[in-house]
Amino acid sequence: MPRYERLKCVACDGYVDLNRKQLVGVGLWKLFLSARSLKQVNSDDTGCTDCRMKYLNWLKKVGGDFDHYAEHSGSSVHNTGYIDKQMDTDVGIIEQRVEINAQTEIKSNTETIMIPIERCTKSHRECIVCGLRDGSLKVLSKDQRTLVFVKRGILVPAGSRCCSNHLYNQHLDFDSISQIRADQMERFICDANRLQEILNDFRLILVNQKSFDFDNPYSLNDQDYYNVTGLHRDQFDQVVKSIKSMHNSHNRSIRVAVAIFCAKMRLGVSNDVLATMFHMCDKRVISKIIHQTTNALIKDFAPAYIGFAHISRDSVLKSHQTELASALFTDDNQQVVVVMDGTYLFIQKSMYNELQRRTYSTHKHRHLIKPMIVTTTNGYILSVLGPFFGDYRNKDAKIIQHCLLNNEQDILKWLKDDDIIILDRGFRDVVPTMKMLGFQTVMPSFLNGRPQLTTEEANESRLVTANRWVIESINGKIKQWKFFNNIIQNSAIPYIEPRLHIICAFINAFASRATNNTHGGHEIAMQMRERLNRKNDLQQQLIQLNNKNNLVWKKYNGEMCIFPTMNEDDVRNITFGTYQIRMAKSYIQDHLTQSILNDDAMEFLVELCTTREDLVRVRFQSRHSNRKHHAATVQFHIMNEDPIRGYYCTCTSGAREVGCCVHVAAVLWHLGVQRGNIDQNVHPLSAIKLMEAVHDSTQYSRLHDESDDDDDDDVRYTINQDYIDNSDDLHNATENSDTDSD
């Protein structure tokens, strides 16, 4: 390799490192070196750091005796025989005298600029983050101080210190950088060399900055962690600390490996995209890292948060069983109430015919697999069973029967006699097996071809749905991890089970429970039990009045209806939940029609009875069928302390007394809470606006024949509406066909 001649100081002949050289330039620094060496010094010569420090000490001692060299830039130095007679002093710079603290500040030898910059404390005995004094303090490096200035715009003097607990991997963490506060404004004087050095430091920081650098503690904030990994920063750190069976490698750390796995689950992107995001070679490296992380998490993290073995029955009874479920279904304090249901994970259509047949669901008409979820009544996941095939032979009842008879994950050892299992209607075929094993089952009632459940059946079904909804909440939380919400590639099917266990462990460890008021539902349970055996008196009254033809209804705008004033708590006390209220707002919006009197206004049509002043009725369009309507009737009394005297709806569960259906809730909310007022301000992203962005092929304009020839023989085809209106026979036949299908 070629050798380069080392630089020497022009004054003392000492060797000078390339990165520590001090150019002579012009002005007092050149004059000082010339006087010290007793020889002529050129502007491009080099001085060493020692000579530079002696020069600074000399400046302090002589005070302002040589300021006239800077003030008279146009003069030349003729009295010294040691410097160049052509010394261009008018080009020399005014070297500002500043207060020199220790020996860390170096005066500029070229033109300087002064910038007011916020500065933190200069004390070497105080932490710049928390202000702690005389603790275990660490000196901040130049890179750390530069990064603080880049991130916060606060100048950190050399020699500043911080507590060791603010450092992560020898760097200030993100939270500590955010806590640094500026004490005062300082005049920062910078020459060209210093400015070049600062720019180089900034350039190196930007060049080395990665898109997602999880090894860099100040690269991402807490929200960035959650957006990429689905975990907050402290949660992510807890997962990393739990891993013992995986170590850092030459191309990734444990933190980066966990981040890649979580990003895969959270974002559902391809391995190629992850390779670009995390600066990896290719997708094969990403695939290997995800596989290693999956094995490590299954071994070190998941067993503590998922599976029947990780939690005892006593812990469930104490912390994860709601008072509502216990009061409604249990007879003693040792009975556990669990909820079971399956969820769907959609996969690709396979080229292998047998796999294609076994994963095709005749119910969903898609290829899928079904894991079975078992949770407590507050939404804590006890275990995940499966996944199972999605064909007709693997119905929900068959899956549960398989798990019980084969004692999957020792489920029979954990469950005890007389435990209550809440199920959906799809599990009806497994009820005999569960009773044979000593378990009690509860599920909603069946219509069995009837249009409506009886009041008793509807009341009992409401008790079930008031506790079963948590399983739907858990399924929604699982689908928030986009890997399980998207169509899963068939190549990933072998890894679905461990990944699903890990995500469910994340939900148990870090997510909030589906219901936070675990011990506060006793009063609601007593109210529901009190109404359990009630009859729907309004239903009987309406039947009698209809038989006598004593009911005559007229339509009015809802604003004209005199209805009792209610608030949200009043409606919630009737519905026993918030689901009906959320759904009611959609029904209200769907029921709005254009006003006959004002084209720019909307109205909410209600029907008032001409023979009974205490009745109001609203006909809602079914959200599932265009041909079905549900009439919700409310009986009220303005002067009573409890103004709502009764309610009834023609929908499937409209006769119940334990709570009410969403149609009745919509009437109570719009007339009682909103007082019939309609909010005309529609959010730009509202679903109503979305309807305007999609075209409707059933809407068309009339086409007219502009020719004077009215000969019918010339008409080959037409979409004129008049031709359809004249087809009375076809129209009547269509109406009869629709009526029969109802």
HELIX and SHEET records of a PDB file:
HELIX    1   1 LEU A   18  ARG A   20  5                                   3    
HELIX    2   2 LEU A   28  SER A   37  1                                  10    
HELIX    3   3 THR A   49  VAL A   62  1                                  14    
HELIX    4   4 HIS A   68  GLU A   71  1                                   4    
HELIX    5   5 LYS A  142  ARG A  152  1                                  11    
HELIX    6   6 SER A  164  HIS A  166  5                                   3    
HELIX    7   7 PHE A  174  GLN A  179  1                                   6    
HELIX    8   8 ALA A  192  ASN A  208  1                                  17    
HELIX    9   9 ASP A  222  THR A  229  1                                   8    
HELIX   10  10 ARG A  233  SER A  242  1                                  10    
HELIX   11  11 ILE A  254  LEU A  267  1                                  14    
HELIX   12  12 ASN A  271  MET A  277  1                                   7    
HELIX   13  13 LYS A  283  ASP A  300  1                                  18    
HELIX   14  14 ALA A  302  ALA A  304  5                                   3    
HELIX   15  15 PHE A  308  HIS A  310  5                                   3    
HELIX   16  16 ARG A  313  SER A  315  1                                   3    
HELIX   17  17 VAL A  316  HIS A  320  3                                   5    
HELIX   18  18 GLU A  323  PHE A  329  1                                   7    
HELIX   19  19 ASN A  353  ARG A  358  1                                   6    
HELIX   20  20 ASP A  396  LEU A  405  1                                  10    
HELIX   21  21 GLU A  408  ASP A  410  5                                   3    
HELIX   22  22 ILE A  411  TRP A  414  1                                   4    
HELIX   23  23 ARG A  425  VAL A  430  5                                   6    
HELIX   24  24 VAL A  431  MET A  436  1                                   6    
HELIX   25  25 THR A  455  LYS A  479  1                                  25    
HELIX   26  26 LYS A  482  ASN A  485  1                                   4    
HELIX   27  27 ASN A  490  TYR A  495  5                                   6    
HELIX   28  28 ILE A  496  PHE A  510  1                                  15    
HELIX   29  29 HIS A  522  ARG A  531  1                                  10    
HELIX   30  30 ASP A  537  ASN A  547  1                                  11    
HELIX   31  31 GLY A  558  MET A  560  5                                   3    
HELIX   32  32 GLU A  568  THR A  575  1                                   8    
HELIX   33  33 TYR A  579  HIS A  591  1                                  13    
HELIX   34  34 VAL A  662  VAL A  667  1                                   6    
HELIX   35  35 LEU A  668  VAL A  673  3                                   6    
HELIX   36  36 ALA A  687  GLU A  692  1                                   6    
HELIX   37  37 ASP A  712  ASP A  714  5                                   3    
HELIX   38  38 GLN A  721  ASP A  725  1                                   5    
HELIX   39  39 ASP A  728  SER A  741  1                                  14    
SHEET    1   A 2 LEU A   7  LYS A   8  0                                        
SHEET    2   A 2 TYR A  15  VAL A  16 -1                                        
SHEET    1   B 2 GLN A  22  LEU A  23  0                                        
SHEET    2   B 2 THR A  46  GLY A  47 -1                                        
SHEET    1   C 3 ILE A 154  LEU A 155  0                                        
SHEET    2   C 3 THR A 112  ARG A 119  1                                        
SHEET    3   C 3 GLN A 184  ASP A 191 -1                                        
SHEET    1   D 2 LEU A 137  VAL A 139  0                                        
SHEET    2   D 2 ARG A 161  CYS A 163 -1                                        
SHEET    1   E 2 LEU A 167  TYR A 168  0                                        
SHEET    2   E 2 HIS A 171  LEU A 172 -1                                        
SHEET    1   F 5 LEU A 345  PHE A 346  0                                        
SHEET    2   F 5 ARG A 366  THR A 376 -1                                        
SHEET    3   F 5 VAL A 337  GLY A 342 -1                                        
SHEET    4   F 5 ILE A 420  ILE A 422  1                                        
SHEET    5   F 5 GLN A 440  VAL A 442  1                                        
SHEET    1   G 3 LEU A 345  PHE A 346  0                                        
SHEET    2   G 3 ARG A 366  THR A 376 -1                                        
SHEET    3   G 3 TYR A 360  SER A 361 -1                                        
SHEET    1   H 3 LEU A 345  PHE A 346  0                                        
SHEET    2   H 3 ARG A 366  THR A 376 -1                                        
SHEET    3   H 3 ILE A 381  PHE A 389 -1                                        
SHEET    1   I 3 TRP A 553  ASN A 557  0                                        
SHEET    2   I 3 MET A 602  CYS A 609 -1                                        
SHEET    3   I 3 LEU A 592  GLN A 594 -1                                        
SHEET    1   J 5 TRP A 553  ASN A 557  0                                        
SHEET    2   J 5 MET A 602  CYS A 609 -1                                        
SHEET    3   J 5 LEU A 615  GLN A 621 -1                                        
SHEET    4   J 5 HIS A 629  PHE A 636 -1                                        
SHEET    5   J 5 ILE A 644  CYS A 649 -1                                        
END                                                                             
